[in-house]
Amino acid sequence: MTSTHQQTAFTNTNFRLDGKVAIVTGGASGLGFYYTKALLLSGAKVLVVSRKAEAWPTVKEFAQAVDGQVAFLKQDLTADLAPTTIVQTALANFGQIDILVNNAGLQRRHSWIDFPETDWDAIIQINLTAVYRLSQSVAKVMAPQHAGKIINIGSMQSFRAGKFISPYTASKHAIVGLTKAYADALAPDNIQVNALAPGYIDTPMTASLQADPKRNQEILAHIPAQHWGDPTELMGVIVFLASSAANYITGAVIPVDGGYLLR
């Protein structure tokens, strides 16, 4: 079989996303806001999808400051028509879809013996089923254009155990499997599917861990880089995976963890 791939010269513009359109779920707050900022800074237009609108003004202000274009959709990702609504909104606002960042997620903590089945269902629905359904819908748009990037967000729990967060761990292990399966299935359509796995990042969600002297020291002792990650340290990897510089990378799971998994 003869490949029809055409080689092109590499320049620094390979890292730019000018003219591209991205969807970021949960892209208005937490780490998702940093992914949105990174894409906007690199020239992409972004549809931010979230359940709440409180953080939208901050995102809009940032987009205006960098001359970026952003649109917003308030949407429950587990709703039956969510994938269709998201795709139609992106196309209505920007006319195309080139990048999908499946960032939105849910975590709840309980001991194994007390873990409510309702929490299991809620976590699997948002962390896995919604990712699968939206990826499938977006891929149907990307395949005819013979180009696209799907970036799933994993976790350290994509590799390790989490005895108080078993459904979260199950969902993040499954994200790795889904990433690899879709990477294989969509490769003939020139769609690359990869995952980013953040390590221990300094965010409001991890403030309680950092405030616990014993747990904080345990975590730091596990990180060769000797510090919690800053959210900005995830931005370059998102841009790279979304760009043409990563065209020959698919099915990869990239930890951004300061070496946490080494120990």
C-alpha positions in Angstrom: 0.0 0.0 0.0 1.4 3.4 -1.0 1.0 6.3 1.4 -0.5 9.5 0.0 1.0 11.6 2.9 2.7 14.7 1.7 5.7 16.0 3.6 5.8 19.7 4.4 8.6 21.9 5.8 8.6 22.5 9.5 8.5 26.1 10.8 7.5 27.8 14.1 4.1 28.4 12.6 3.4 24.6 13.1 2.7 25.5 16.7 0.1 28.2 15.7 -3.6 27.5 15.6 -4.7 30.4 13.5 -7.9 29.7 11.6 -8.7 26.7 13.8 -11.8 26.2 15.9 -11.7 24.4 19.3 -14.4 23.1 21.7 -13.3 23.0 25.4 -15.7 21.3 27.8 -15.5 22.8 31.3 -13.4 25.5 29.7 -14.4 28.4 31.8 -12.9 27.4 35.2 -10.2 25.4 36.8 -7.6 23.8 34.5 -10.1 24.1 31.7 -9.7 27.9 31.7 -6.0 27.5 31.2 -6.6 25.2 28.2 -9.0 27.8 26.8 -6.4 30.6 27.3 -3.6 28.5 25.7 -5.7 27.9 22.6 -6.8 31.6 22.3 -3.2 32.8 22.7 -2.2 30.4 19.9 -4.9 31.9 17.5 -7.7 29.4 17.8 -11.4 30.4 18.1 -12.9 28.6 21.1 -16.4 27.4 22.1 -16.5 27.1 25.8 -19.1 24.6 27.1 -20.0 24.6 30.8 -22.9 23.9 33.1 -22.6 27.3 34.7 -22.1 30.8 33.3 -20.5 32.5 36.3 -17.0 32.4 35.0 -17.8 33.5 31.4 -17.1 37.2 31.9 -13.5 36.4 33.0 -13.0 34.2 29.9 -14.5 36.9 27.7 -12.3 39.6 29.2 -9.2 37.4 28.5 -10.3 36.7 24.9 -10.7 40.4 24.3 -7.3 41.2 25.8 -5.6 38.9 23.3 -7.8 39.7 20.3 -9.3 36.2 20.5 -12.7 34.9 19.6 -14.8 32.9 22.1 -18.4 31.7 22.2 -20.2 30.1 25.1 -22.8 27.3 25.6 -24.5 26.4 28.8 -24.9 22.7 28.6 -25.3 19.6 30.7 -22.9 17.1 28.9 -25.0 14.1 30.1 -28.2 15.3 28.4 -29.4 13.2 25.5 -29.0 15.9 22.9 -25.8 17.5 24.3 -23.4 16.3 21.5 -25.7 17.5 18.8 -26.3 20.8 20.5 -22.6 21.4 21.0 -21.6 20.5 17.5 -24.4 22.7 16.0 -23.4 25.6 18.3 -19.8 25.4 17.2 -20.7 25.3 13.5 -23.2 28.1 13.9 -20.6 30.4 15.6 -17.5 29.5 13.7 -18.4 27.3 10.7 -16.0 24.4 11.5 -14.5 22.2 14.2 -10.8 21.3 14.3 -10.0 20.6 17.9 -12.0 19.0 20.8 -10.7 19.1 24.4 -12.7 16.8 26.6 -11.9 18.4 29.9 -15.0 18.4 32.0 -14.9 15.9 34.8 -16.3 15.0 38.2 -14.8 13.4 41.4 -16.3 12.3 44.6 -14.7 10.7 47.6 -16.0 7.9 49.8 -14.7 4.7 51.4 -15.3 1.7 49.3 -18.0 0.3 51.6 -20.0 3.4 51.6 -19.6 4.5 48.0 -23.1 5.4 46.7 -24.1 3.8 43.4 -25.6 7.2 42.4 -22.1 8.7 42.6 -20.6 5.9 40.5 -23.2 6.5 37.9 -22.7 10.3 37.9 -19.0 10.1 37.6 -19.0 7.5 34.8 -21.6 9.5 32.9 -19.6 12.7 32.8 -16.0 11.4 32.8 -16.5 8.6 30.3 -19.8 8.3 28.5 -20.1 12.0 27.8 -16.5 12.0 26.4 -17.3 9.0 24.1 -20.6 10.6 22.8 -19.1 14.0 22.1 -16.0 12.6 20.5 -18.1 10.5 18.2 -20.3 13.4 17.2 -17.3 15.7 16.6 -15.4 13.0 14.7 -18.3 12.9 12.2 -17.5 16.5 11.4 -13.8 16.1 11.3 -13.7 12.9 9.1 -15.0 14.6 5.9 -12.5 17.4 6.3 -9.8 14.7 6.8 -8.3 16.5 9.7 -8.8 17.0 13.4 -7.5 16.8 17.0 -9.2 15.2 19.9 -7.5 15.7 23.3 -8.8 13.8 26.3 -7.9 14.8 29.9 -6.6 11.9 32.0 -5.1 12.0 35.4 -2.5 10.3 37.6 -5.4 8.0 38.3 -5.1 6.9 34.7 -2.1 5.0 35.9 -2.5 4.5 39.7 -5.0 3.5 42.3 -7.3 5.7 44.2 -8.9 3.9 47.1 -11.3 6.6 48.0 -12.2 7.5 44.4 -12.7 4.2 42.7 -15.2 5.4 40.0 -12.9 8.3 39.2 -10.0 5.9 38.8 -12.0 3.6 36.7 -13.1 6.4 34.4 -9.6 7.8 34.0 -8.2 4.3 33.2 -11.0 4.0 30.7 -10.1 7.3 29.1 -6.7 5.8 28.2 -8.4 2.9 26.5 -10.9 5.1 24.7 -8.1 7.4 23.5 -6.2 4.5 22.1 -9.2 2.9 20.4 -10.3 6.1 18.8 -6.8 6.9 17.8 -6.7 3.7 15.9 -10.2 4.0 14.4 -9.8 7.6 13.3 -6.2 7.5 12.0 -7.4 6.8 8.4 -9.3 10.1 8.5 -6.2 12.0 9.7 -7.7 12.6 13.1 -5.2 12.4 16.0 -6.5 11.4 19.4 -4.3 11.8 22.5 -4.6 12.4 26.2 -3.0 14.8 28.7 -2.6 13.5 32.2 -2.0 16.3 34.7 -0.1 15.5 37.9 -0.5 17.3 41.2 -1.3 20.9 40.2 -1.6 24.0 42.4 -5.3 24.8 42.1 -8.2 25.7 44.5 -9.3 22.1 44.3 -6.0 20.9 45.7 -5.7 23.6 48.4 -6.8 21.2 51.2 -4.1 18.7 50.2 -1.5 21.4 50.2 -2.7 22.7 53.6 -2.3 19.2 55.2 1.4 19.1 56.2 1.6 15.3 56.2 -0.1 14.8 52.9 1.6 17.7 51.2 5.0 16.3 52.2 4.1 12.8 51.0 3.1 14.2 47.6 6.2 16.5 47.3 8.5 13.5 48.2 7.0 11.7 45.2 7.7 14.5 42.7 11.3 14.7 41.4 10.6 18.3 40.3 10.0 19.1 44.0 7.0 21.3 43.6 3.4 21.3 42.7 2.7 22.1 39.1 1.5 25.5 38.1 -1.6 25.4 35.8 0.4 27.3 33.1 2.7 24.3 32.8 -0.1 22.4 31.1 -0.7 25.0 28.5 2.2 24.2 26.2 1.2 20.5 25.9 -2.4 21.4 25.0 -1.2 23.7 22.2 1.3 21.1 21.0 -1.3 18.3 20.8 -3.7 20.6 19.1 -1.2 21.8 16.5 0.2 20.4 13.3 3.5 19.9 15.1 1.9 16.8 16.6 0.5 15.3 13.4 2.4 12.1 13.8 1.5 11.5 17.4 -1.7 9.6 18.1 -2.9 7.3 20.9 -0.4 8.8 23.3 -1.0 9.6 27.0 1.3 12.4 28.1 1.8 12.9 31.8 2.6 16.4 32.9 3.6 15.6 36.4 7.1 16.8 37.3 8.1 13.2 37.2 5.6 12.0 39.8 5.1 8.6 38.0 8.8 7.9 38.2 8.6 7.1 41.9 
